[in-house]
Amino acid sequence: MTIVPPSHPSLASKPCRRADNPRRRDIFAVLILAAIPAAGWADEPLRLAALGDSLTQGYGLPQDQGLVPQLQDWLRKAGHDVIVMNAGVSGDTTAGGLSRLDWTLADRPDAMIVALGGNDLLRGIDPAISRANLDAILTRLGNEGVPAMLVGLPAPGNFGPEFQQDFQAMYPDLAKTHGAALYPDLLAPITQRQAAGKGLADLMQDDGLHPSAAGVTAIVAAMGPAVDGWLDGVAAAAD
C-alpha cells in the first residue's frame, strides 16, 4: 500500500498574508509535499497474520525465539518488508481459530497463514468437523480478499487408517478448492528426522510436543522459502 498525502483546503479560503509570515511558509511547504507523486512516498510493510495454536504462539520459548519472530527475521533477510503478526493461541482447535477470525481480521492483514489442526488431531476430533472449520476460515478470507497459505500436519495412525486418511486429505483438498497456497507439513524437519530414526532431543522441548528454539529454526529454514515465493506472488498480484 502507498501512503497518499491527504487533500488540503483551497488557499482561496485563507486571508492574504505577508510572504515572510511563518504560516504562509507552512502553506507553501504543504503544497510542495502535495505535488510529490505518490510513488515518492514509502510503501507500508506487508502485514502477514499467522493464525494458529501453540506451535504458532511460541509455547515454552523466549519471546524472540517462537515461530512468528523467527519467520519474520527470515523473511526480512530474504528481502521482504513484512510484519508477521502472532495470532496463535495455545490449545486452540480449528473451531477456536474460526471463532477468533473477526479479531484477527481487525488487524487488517494483507495475507494470512492458517496453521491449525494440531489440537484437533490430539483430541481425535472428527476430521469432517476440522475440515468444515478450515473451509469456513478460507471462505471468509476469500470474501475479504486476504490471500491465504494453509499449513498442514501429518496424522499418525492412532485413530485408525480412515481418520488418518481423512485428516491428511483435508489440507490439499481445501487449498485446491479455495485457491490457497499449501505448505503440507509444518513439522517436516522433525518428522523427517524421526522417520530416519535419529534423535529429537535438540529439536523438541521436554514435553515431546513442542519444538525447541532450535526446532523452530529448523522449521523456519524449511518453511521460509515456500512463504518467500508465496509472498512474491501476493505482492505481484497486488501491483
C-alpha positions in Angstrom: 0.0 0.0 0.0 1.1 3.6 -0.7 0.6 6.4 1.7 -1.2 9.2 -0.2 -1.0 12.7 1.2 -4.4 14.0 2.3 -6.2 16.7 0.4 -5.8 20.2 1.6 -8.2 23.1 1.7 -8.0 25.7 -1.1 -5.8 28.7 -0.5 -8.7 30.9 -1.7 -10.4 30.3 1.7 -7.4 31.8 3.5 -6.9 35.5 4.1 -3.9 37.1 2.4 -0.7 37.1 4.5 2.8 38.6 4.1 5.3 36.4 2.2 7.5 36.2 5.3 4.7 35.0 7.5 5.5 31.6 9.1 2.0 30.3 8.5 2.3 31.2 4.8 5.6 29.4 4.5 3.8 26.4 6.1 1.2 26.5 3.4 3.9 26.6 0.7 5.5 23.5 2.3 2.2 21.7 2.2 1.7 22.5 -1.5 5.2 21.2 -2.3 4.5 18.0 -0.4 1.1 17.6 -2.1 2.9 17.9 -5.5 5.2 14.9 -4.8 4.0 11.8 -6.8 2.5 9.0 -4.7 5.4 6.8 -5.8 7.7 9.1 -3.8 6.2 8.0 -0.5 7.4 4.9 1.3 5.3 1.7 1.0 4.0 0.3 4.1 5.3 -3.2 5.3 3.2 -6.1 4.3 1.1 -7.3 7.2 1.1 -11.1 7.5 -1.0 -12.7 10.2 -0.2 -16.2 11.4 -3.4 -17.8 12.7 -2.6 -20.9 14.7 -2.2 -22.7 18.0 0.7 -23.2 20.5 3.1 -24.0 17.6 2.5 -20.6 16.2 2.2 -18.8 19.5 5.6 -20.0 20.6 4.7 -22.0 23.7 7.5 -22.5 26.1 10.0 -20.4 24.2 11.6 -16.9 24.8 9.6 -14.2 23.1 12.1 -13.8 20.3 12.5 -17.5 19.6 9.0 -18.6 18.5 7.8 -19.3 15.0 6.5 -15.8 14.3 9.6 -13.8 15.2 12.0 -16.3 13.6 9.9 -16.4 10.4 9.7 -12.6 10.3 13.5 -12.4 10.7 14.0 -15.0 7.9 11.6 -13.2 5.5 13.3 -9.8 6.2 16.7 -11.2 5.5 15.2 -12.6 2.2 14.3 -9.0 1.3 10.6 -8.8 2.3 9.4 -5.7 4.1 7.0 -7.6 6.3 5.5 -7.6 9.8 4.4 -11.1 10.9 1.6 -10.8 13.4 1.2 -13.5 16.0 -2.4 -14.8 16.0 -1.5 -18.1 17.7 -3.3 -19.2 20.9 -2.1 -22.2 22.8 -4.7 -25.0 22.9 -6.8 -23.7 20.0 -8.6 -26.0 17.7 -9.8 -25.2 14.2 -13.1 -24.1 15.9 -11.2 -21.7 18.1 -9.3 -20.2 15.2 -12.6 -19.7 13.4 -14.2 -18.0 16.4 -11.2 -15.6 16.6 -11.2 -14.8 12.9 -13.0 -11.4 13.3 -10.5 -10.4 15.9 -7.6 -11.4 13.6 -9.0 -9.6 10.6 -9.5 -6.4 12.7 -5.7 -6.0 12.5 -6.1 -5.6 8.7 -3.7 -8.3 7.5 -2.6 -8.3 3.8 -2.2 -12.0 3.9 -2.7 -14.9 6.4 -1.0 -18.2 7.2 -3.6 -20.6 8.6 -1.8 -23.2 10.7 -4.5 -25.1 12.7 -5.4 -28.7 13.3 -2.8 -30.0 15.7 -5.1 -29.9 18.7 -8.0 -31.4 16.7 -5.6 -34.2 16.0 -4.6 -34.7 19.6 -8.2 -34.7 20.7 -9.4 -37.1 18.0 -11.9 -34.6 16.6 -13.8 -35.9 13.6 -11.8 -34.7 10.5 -15.1 -33.7 8.9 -15.6 -31.1 11.7 -12.0 -29.8 11.3 -12.5 -29.6 7.5 -15.7 -27.6 7.9 -14.0 -25.1 10.2 -11.0 -24.6 7.9 -13.4 -24.3 5.0 -15.2 -21.5 6.8 -11.9 -19.7 7.6 -10.7 -19.9 4.0 -14.2 -18.9 2.6 -14.1 -15.8 4.8 -10.6 -14.9 3.8 -11.6 -15.3 0.2 -14.6 -13.0 0.7 -12.3 -10.4 2.4 -9.7 -10.6 -0.4 -7.0 -11.9 2.0 -4.6 -14.4 0.3 -4.1 -17.5 2.5 -1.4 -20.1 2.9 -2.8 -23.3 4.5 -0.3 -25.2 6.6 -0.9 -28.9 7.2 0.2 -31.6 9.6 0.7 -35.3 9.2 -1.7 -37.6 11.1 -0.4 -40.7 12.9 -2.4 -43.9 12.8 -3.6 -43.7 16.4 -7.3 -43.2 15.4 -7.3 -45.7 12.6 -6.5 -45.5 8.8 -9.7 -43.8 7.9 -9.2 -41.0 10.3 -5.6 -40.6 9.2 -6.5 -40.5 5.5 -9.4 -38.0 6.0 -7.3 -35.7 8.2 -4.3 -35.6 5.8 -6.6 -35.2 2.7 -8.4 -32.1 4.0 -5.4 -29.8 3.7 -4.7 -30.3 -0.1 -8.4 -30.6 -0.9 -9.2 -27.3 0.8 -6.2 -25.5 -0.6 -7.3 -26.5 -4.1 -10.9 -25.6 -3.5 -10.1 -22.1 -2.3 -7.0 -21.4 -4.4 -4.9 -21.1 -1.3 -1.2 -21.8 -1.1 -0.4 -25.1 0.6 2.6 -25.9 2.9 1.9 -29.6 3.6 3.8 -30.3 6.9 4.7 -27.6 9.4 6.8 -30.1 11.3 8.6 -31.6 8.3 12.2 -31.3 9.6 11.2 -33.0 12.8 9.1 -35.7 11.3 11.7 -36.4 8.7 14.4 -36.8 11.3 12.1 -39.1 13.3 11.4 -41.2 10.2 15.2 -41.6 9.7 15.5 -43.0 13.2 17.5 -40.0 14.5 17.1 -38.4 18.0 15.0 -35.3 18.5 16.3 -34.1 21.9 17.8 -30.9 20.4 14.7 -30.1 18.3 11.9 -30.7 20.9 11.1 -29.4 24.4 10.8 -31.8 27.3 7.1 -32.3 26.8 7.8 -34.0 23.4 5.0 -32.0 21.8 6.5 -28.5 21.1 9.7 -27.7 19.2 12.6 -26.1 21.0 14.1 -22.8 19.7 16.5 -25.0 17.6 13.5 -26.9 16.3 11.7 -23.7 15.3 14.9 -22.6 13.5 14.8 -25.8 11.5 11.1 -25.4 10.8 11.6 -21.8 9.5 14.6 -22.8 7.4 12.4 -25.4 5.6 9.2 -23.3 5.5 10.8 -19.9 4.7 11.4 -20.4 1.0 7.8 -21.5 0.5 6.5 -18.4 2.3 9.0 -16.3 0.4 7.8 -17.5 -3.0 4.1 -17.2 -2.0 4.6 -13.6 -0.8 6.3 -12.7 -4.1 3.1 -13.8 -5.8 0.9 -11.9 -3.3 2.9 -8.7 -4.0 2.8 -9.2 -7.8 -1.0 -9.7 -7.7 -1.4 -6.5 -5.7 0.6 -4.4 -8.2 
